[in-house]
């Protein structure tokens, strides 16, 4: 069950990252459509997924990957909850309306993380 969830998460991250690499406008559209409910759902989802990664890290062959991703997701989710919707939205819009190459590099990092999750499951 956990393997399937990790595999699906890896596929979703890889697919979304490839879309952002090919068409950075998608990241802009998603960030402009972000509502407060979607924002808080995403922040809490990061925290929960990070905790799950930390809980299963001992049972996986790539325990360091799951520890690092778990800690990263918990910290990013907690930071997003702490700064709130308005400040976070302004930060995200500033990033996505900047250089397209930065978005492509972030998409490349997402592809790498997605492939690592797929191979670890």
Phi and psi in degrees as GROMACS dihedral restraints (atoms count N, CA, C in turn):
[ dihedral_restraints ]
;  ai    aj    ak    al  type     phi  dphi    fc
    3     4     5     6     1   -65.9    20    10
    4     5     6     7     1   -37.6    20    10
    6     7     8     9     1   -60.3    20    10
    7     8     9    10     1   -41.2    20    10
    9    10    11    12     1   -65.4    20    10
   10    11    12    13     1   -42.5    20    10
   12    13    14    15     1   -64.2    20    10
   13    14    15    16     1   -43.7    20    10
   15    16    17    18     1   -64.3    20    10
   16    17    18    19     1   -41.5    20    10
   18    19    20    21     1   -62.9    20    10
   19    20    21    22     1   -45.7    20    10
   21    22    23    24     1   -63.7    20    10
   22    23    24    25     1   -39.3    20    10
   24    25    26    27     1   -63.5    20    10
   25    26    27    28     1   -42.1    20    10
   27    28    29    30     1   -63.0    20    10
   28    29    30    31     1   -41.9    20    10
   30    31    32    33     1   -65.0    20    10
   31    32    33    34     1   -42.6    20    10
   33    34    35    36     1   -64.2    20    10
   34    35    36    37     1   -43.8    20    10
   36    37    38    39     1   -64.4    20    10
   37    38    39    40     1   -43.2    20    10
   39    40    41    42     1   -63.7    20    10
   40    41    42    43     1   -46.1    20    10
   42    43    44    45     1   -63.3    20    10
   43    44    45    46     1   -46.0    20    10
   45    46    47    48     1   -65.3    20    10
   46    47    48    49     1   -38.2    20    10
   48    49    50    51     1   -67.1    20    10
   49    50    51    52     1   -38.6    20    10
   51    52    53    54     1   -64.4    20    10
   52    53    54    55     1   -40.3    20    10
   54    55    56    57     1   -62.0    20    10
   55    56    57    58     1   -42.1    20    10
   57    58    59    60     1   -66.1    20    10
   58    59    60    61     1   -37.3    20    10
   60    61    62    63     1   -64.7    20    10
   61    62    63    64     1   -44.6    20    10
   63    64    65    66     1   -73.5    20    10
   64    65    66    67     1   -36.8    20    10
   66    67    68    69     1  -141.3    20    10
   67    68    69    70     1    88.7    20    10
   69    70    71    72     1   -61.0    20    10
   70    71    72    73     1   -18.8    20    10
   72    73    74    75     1   -61.0    20    10
   73    74    75    76     1   -27.1    20    10
   75    76    77    78     1   -61.7    20    10
   76    77    78    79     1   -40.7    20    10
   78    79    80    81     1   -64.4    20    10
   79    80    81    82     1   -38.3    20    10
   81    82    83    84     1   -65.2    20    10
   82    83    84    85     1   -45.9    20    10
   84    85    86    87     1   -61.6    20    10
   85    86    87    88     1   -43.5    20    10
   87    88    89    90     1   -64.2    20    10
   88    89    90    91     1   -40.8    20    10
   90    91    92    93     1   -71.7    20    10
   91    92    93    94     1   -31.5    20    10
   93    94    95    96     1   -74.3    20    10
   94    95    96    97     1   -27.0    20    10
   96    97    98    99     1   -88.3    20    10
   97    98    99   100     1    -1.1    20    10
   99   100   101   102     1   -65.4    20    10
  100   101   102   103     1   123.9    20    10
  102   103   104   105     1   -98.9    20    10
  103   104   105   106     1   164.2    20    10
  105   106   107   108     1   -59.5    20    10
  106   107   108   109     1   -37.6    20    10
  108   109   110   111     1   -65.6    20    10
  109   110   111   112     1   -43.1    20    10
  111   112   113   114     1   -65.9    20    10
  112   113   114   115     1   -36.9    20    10
  114   115   116   117     1   -62.5    20    10
  115   116   117   118     1   -50.8    20    10
  117   118   119   120     1   -68.5    20    10
  118   119   120   121     1   -34.1    20    10
  120   121   122   123     1   -62.1    20    10
  121   122   123   124     1   -45.0    20    10
  123   124   125   126     1   -63.8    20    10
  124   125   126   127     1   -39.3    20    10
  126   127   128   129     1   -66.2    20    10
  127   128   129   130     1   -45.4    20    10
  129   130   131   132     1   -67.4    20    10
  130   131   132   133     1   -34.9    20    10
  132   133   134   135     1   -62.8    20    10
  133   134   135   136     1   -39.5    20    10
  135   136   137   138     1   -61.1    20    10
  136   137   138   139     1   -44.2    20    10
  138   139   140   141     1   -63.0    20    10
  139   140   141   142     1   -46.7    20    10
  141   142   143   144     1   -65.6    20    10
  142   143   144   145     1   -45.2    20    10
  144   145   146   147     1   -64.2    20    10
  145   146   147   148     1   -38.3    20    10
  147   148   149   150     1   -62.2    20    10
  148   149   150   151     1   -41.5    20    10
  150   151   152   153     1   -65.9    20    10
  151   152   153   154     1   -39.9    20    10
  153   154   155   156     1   -62.7    20    10
  154   155   156   157     1   -43.3    20    10
  156   157   158   159     1   -59.4    20    10
  157   158   159   160     1   -41.4    20    10
  159   160   161   162     1   -66.8    20    10
  160   161   162   163     1   -35.5    20    10
  162   163   164   165     1   -70.2    20    10
  163   164   165   166     1   -36.4    20    10
  165   166   167   168     1   -93.5    20    10
  166   167   168   169     1    -0.6    20    10
  168   169   170   171     1   -62.2    20    10
  169   170   171   172     1   -31.2    20    10
  171   172   173   174     1   -71.7    20    10
  172   173   174   175     1   -23.1    20    10
  174   175   176   177     1   -94.8    20    10
  175   176   177   178     1    -6.9    20    10
  177   178   179   180     1   -97.2    20    10
  178   179   180   181     1   156.0    20    10
  180   181   182   183     1   -74.0    20    10
  181   182   183   184     1   -24.1    20    10
  183   184   185   186     1  -107.9    20    10
  184   185   186   187     1    64.7    20    10
  186   187   188   189     1   -64.4    20    10
  187   188   189   190     1   -34.2    20    10
  189   190   191   192     1   -64.5    20    10
  190   191   192   193     1   -41.5    20    10
  192   193   194   195     1   -58.8    20    10
  193   194   195   196     1   -46.8    20    10
  195   196   197   198     1   -70.0    20    10
  196   197   198   199     1   -35.2    20    10
  198   199   200   201     1   -63.2    20    10
  199   200   201   202     1   -47.8    20    10
  201   202   203   204     1   -64.7    20    10
  202   203   204   205     1   -47.7    20    10
  204   205   206   207     1   -63.5    20    10
  205   206   207   208     1   -39.4    20    10
  207   208   209   210     1   -62.9    20    10
  208   209   210   211     1   -47.6    20    10
  210   211   212   213     1   -64.0    20    10
  211   212   213   214     1   -43.2    20    10
  213   214   215   216     1   -60.7    20    10
  214   215   216   217     1   -46.8    20    10
  216   217   218   219     1   -66.1    20    10
  217   218   219   220     1   -39.9    20    10
  219   220   221   222     1   -64.1    20    10
  220   221   222   223     1   -44.4    20    10
  222   223   224   225     1   -65.8    20    10
  223   224   225   226     1   -44.8    20    10
  225   226   227   228     1   -65.1    20    10
  226   227   228   229     1   -42.6    20    10
  228   229   230   231     1   -64.2    20    10
  229   230   231   232     1   -42.9    20    10
  231   232   233   234     1   -65.7    20    10
  232   233   234   235     1   -39.5    20    10
  234   235   236   237     1   -64.4    20    10
  235   236   237   238     1   -41.5    20    10
  237   238   239   240     1   -62.7    20    10
  238   239   240   241     1   -39.9    20    10
  240   241   242   243     1   -67.6    20    10
  241   242   243   244     1   -34.9    20    10
  243   244   245   246     1   -73.0    20    10
  244   245   246   247     1   -41.2    20    10
  246   247   248   249     1   -81.4    20    10
  247   248   249   250     1   -20.1    20    10
  249   250   251   252     1    88.3    20    10
  250   251   252   253     1   171.0    20    10
  252   253   254   255     1   -67.0    20    10
  253   254   255   256     1   -49.5    20    10
  255   256   257   258     1   -64.4    20    10
  256   257   258   259     1   -48.0    20    10
  258   259   260   261     1   -66.7    20    10
  259   260   261   262     1   -38.8    20    10
  261   262   263   264     1   -68.0    20    10
  262   263   264   265     1   -41.3    20    10
  264   265   266   267     1   -61.7    20    10
  265   266   267   268     1   -42.7    20    10
  267   268   269   270     1   -62.6    20    10
  268   269   270   271     1   -40.3    20    10
  270   271   272   273     1   -65.2    20    10
  271   272   273   274     1   -45.5    20    10
  273   274   275   276     1   -64.4    20    10
  274   275   276   277     1   -43.7    20    10
  276   277   278   279     1   -64.4    20    10
  277   278   279   280     1   -35.6    20    10
  279   280   281   282     1   -63.9    20    10
  280   281   282   283     1   -40.3    20    10
  282   283   284   285     1   -69.9    20    10
  283   284   285   286     1   -48.1    20    10
  285   286   287   288     1   -75.1    20    10
  286   287   288   289     1   -20.5    20    10
  288   289   290   291     1   -92.2    20    10
  289   290   291   292     1     7.9    20    10
  291   292   293   294     1   -89.3    20    10
  292   293   294   295     1  -138.5    20    10
  294   295   296   297     1   -72.7    20    10
  295   296   297   298     1   130.5    20    10
  297   298   299   300     1   -66.7    20    10
  298   299   300   301     1   -29.6    20    10
  300   301   302   303     1   -65.0    20    10
  301   302   303   304     1   -33.6    20    10
  303   304   305   306     1   -62.9    20    10
  304   305   306   307     1   -41.8    20    10
  306   307   308   309     1   -64.7    20    10
  307   308   309   310     1   -38.3    20    10
  309   310   311   312     1   -68.0    20    10
  310   311   312   313     1   -37.8    20    10
  312   313   314   315     1   -65.5    20    10
  313   314   315   316     1   -42.5    20    10
  315   316   317   318     1   -63.2    20    10
  316   317   318   319     1   -38.2    20    10
  318   319   320   321     1   -64.1    20    10
  319   320   321   322     1   -38.3    20    10
  321   322   323   324     1   -63.6    20    10
  322   323   324   325     1   -40.0    20    10
  324   325   326   327     1   -64.6    20    10
  325   326   327   328     1   -37.5    20    10
  327   328   329   330     1   -64.8    20    10
  328   329   330   331     1   -39.8    20    10
  330   331   332   333     1   -61.7    20    10
  331   332   333   334     1   -43.5    20    10
  333   334   335   336     1   -61.3    20    10
  334   335   336   337     1   -46.8    20    10
  336   337   338   339     1   -63.6    20    10
  337   338   339   340     1   -42.2    20    10
  339   340   341   342     1   -61.3    20    10
  340   341   342   343     1   -44.1    20    10
  342   343   344   345     1   -66.1    20    10
  343   344   345   346     1   -38.4    20    10
  345   346   347   348     1   -62.6    20    10
  346   347   348   349     1   -41.0    20    10
  348   349   350   351     1   -65.5    20    10
  349   350   351   352     1   -41.1    20    10
  351   352   353   354     1   -62.1    20    10
  352   353   354   355     1   -44.8    20    10
  354   355   356   357     1   -73.1    20    10
  355   356   357   358     1   -24.4    20    10
  357   358   359   360     1   -80.3    20    10
  358   359   360   361     1   -16.2    20    10
